[in-house]
Amino acid sequence: MHRPAIILFSIILFLRTIDVQAQQNDFQAWPSVQVNIEVIDNLRLHLEEEVRFHENLSLVNRQINDMGVSYRFTKSLKAGIYYRLEADWKNADEYAWRNGIYSDISLRHDVKRFTLSYRLRVQSSRIERHDAESDFFNGFRHRHKISAEYDLKGIPLIPFVESELFIDYSRQDLSRIKGLRTWVGLDYKIKKIHTISIKYGIDQEINTSDPLRAYIIALGYSLDLKLNSGK
């Protein structure tokens, strides 16, 4: 993605946030664990679990379980499809299981030690399981994320920044921008197969009467394996 396009996209995202009036503020933590298994060249299976704490870390908000498969067609192009099952807490003592599917298309471009990326995600409505009145495809959300990372020479640390726009579509309410999420963080790689990440983000709701702005600390661990390597 070219630099002028990234700058223009960032300006648009910023202008969308300054329109917010009264809002709620919250501090959250999102720890996660991910396992990626390369079955054959360029084809990977993915398993991930994430728990989200909200209300200033006092309550569990969601437990998210993702599983899926991705394929890298070229160095620049990757696509994947995933199934999500999540427990959504309505209050401290009650939660409901919801599920849905989503698909990603990712583009990347290397400029010396920089990597610039764009990811389009399209996800179905998440519905409560075994609810006969729910419609699995009564609407969908598309998410547009741009990111930039820098490979520090001789150091296994990769700083990065990300910005993601959330747009909902439904039969009743066509297309509406619903949120903006931005991150700044670090990845630390250990022996190529282990990665530990820490990032700080702001998640801002848009076009709602009582918007929430969440300040988030996310800690992650990922394990990358190859079946044909014997690891």
N, C-alpha and C positions, 0 to 999 in steps of 0.2 A: 504494500500500500504506500502511495507516495506521500511525502511529508506535507504538502499543502492540504491534501484530503484529510490527513489526521488532525491538522490544526483546525480546519473548518469544522470537522465533526466534534472536536473538543469544545469549541466555542458554542456550538448549538446546544450541547449537553449542559454547559454552564448556564446559558441563558434560560434553559428550562427550569433550573433549580432556583433561580432568584425570584421566580414568580410565586413561590410558596409563601403563604401568610402564617397564621397560627399553626403550631405543630407540637407533637409530642417528641421527647428525646429519650433515648434508652441506650444503655451500654450492654453489649452482648459478647458472647464467646462462642466460636464454632470450631471445636476440635474434630479432626477427621483422620481416617486411615484408608489408604487405597492400595490395591494390588493390581498390577498390570502384567499380563502373561502373553508373550509373543509365541503364538502357536506355530506359525510358519512365517516366513519373511513378510514383514509389513502388515500381518494380520494379528490383532491383539484382542484378548479378552480383558474386560475391566470389571472390577468389583470395588465398591466404595461404600463406606458408612460414615455418616456425619451426624453429630448431635449439636443442636443449637440451644443455647441458654439465653434467656432474655429477662426482662424486668430487673435490670442491673445484676444479672447472673443468679438470681434467686429461684428461677423456675425453668424447667425444660419447655422449650417451645415446639421443637420438631426433632424427630429421629428420621434421617433420610438414608435409604438403602438403594443404591444404583447398581445395575448390572447391564453389561452390553458388550458390543463388539465394534472395533474400528478397523479401517484399512487405509494405509497410506499409498495413494496412487503414484505420487511423485514426491520429491523433496518438499514441494510447495503446497501440495493438496492432500488433505485427509478428510475422510467422512466416517460417521459412525451412527449407530442406532442403539437406544438404551431403554430399559424398563426401570421405572422408579416406584418404589413402595415406601411410603412414609407414614409415621405415626404423628398425628397432629393433635397437640394438647389443647383442649378447649378451656380447661382450668387445671389446677394442680392434681386433681383426682380423676379426671376424665379425658380420654383421648379417643380418636377414631383413626382407623387405617384408611389411607387414600392411595390411589395408584394412577399411573399414567405412562405415556411413552414420549420420547423426544428423540430428535435427530440433529446431528451437528455436521456442518461443513466448515472446514478450517483452511485458511490460506496463510502462508508465511513467506517472508522475504528477508534474506540475510544481507546486511550492509556492514561489511567488515566484521566488527565484534558485536554489532547490534542485530537483534532479530525483531522484526515488526510483524505483527499477526492480526488477522481479522477472523472472528468466528461468528457464524450465523447459527442460532439454535431455534428450532421450531418445536414446541411442546404442546401436547394435547391438554385438555382440561383434566385436572386431577379430581377423581370422584371417590366417594366412600365405597368401599368394597361391599358387595351383596346388597346394594341399594338399588332396587328395581326401578326407581324413578329417576335415577341419574342417567345422563346422556354423556357417553364417553367423548363424543365429538361435538358438543354443543358450543364449542369455541376453542381458540388456541392462543398461545402467546409466542411471539417471536422476539428473540433477544439478539442484540448486536453488540459484540465486544471487540474492542481494539486494545492491543497491548504492545509494550515494548520492553525488551530485556537486554542486559549487557553482560557479556561474558568477560569477567575480570581475568586478565592474563596471569597464569600461575597460581590462582586462588580458586578453590572450589565454591565460590560464592557467586550467585547470579542475582543482582538487583533487578526489580521489574516494577512497572506501573501498568494498571489496567483500568478501563472504563467501560461500563456496560449499560445499555439502554434497554428497557423492558416495554414492549408494546403489546397490548391485549386486543384480541378481535373476538367478537361474538355476534350472533344473529341480531340481537337487540341493539347493541352499542358499537357496531362496526369497529373502527380502529382508534385506540386511545393510548397515549403514552402514560404508563403507570409508575415508572420508577427509574432511578439512576443509581448505579452502584460503582464506586471507585475504590481502587486498592493501590497501596504501595507496599512492597515486601521484598523478602530475600529467600532464595532457595540455597540450601547447602547440600552438596552431593558427597556421598561417602562410598567410595569403591564402585562407582557407576550404577549400582543397583539400589542404593538407599538414597532417598532425598527427604530432608527435613525442611519445612517451610514455615515462615512466620510472616504474617501480613496484617496491616491495619487498614480498615475500610470504613467508608461512610455509605449507608444505604438510605436513599431518600425517596419516599413515596411522592408521587405527583398526580395532580388531577383528582384529588379526593378531599372531602370536607374536613377530615381530621387527620392530616398526614403524619407519618412517623418518620423521624430521622434516627437511625441506629448507628452507633459508633461501635465497630466490631474489631475484636482481636481474633484472628483465625490461626490455629496451629495445625499443621498437617504432616503426615508421614506417608510416603509411598515406597513401594517395593516393586522393582522392575525385574522380571524373570524371563528367560527364554527356554522353552521346552527342549529345543534342539541343542542347547549348550550343556545340558546336564546339571545346571545350577538349581 
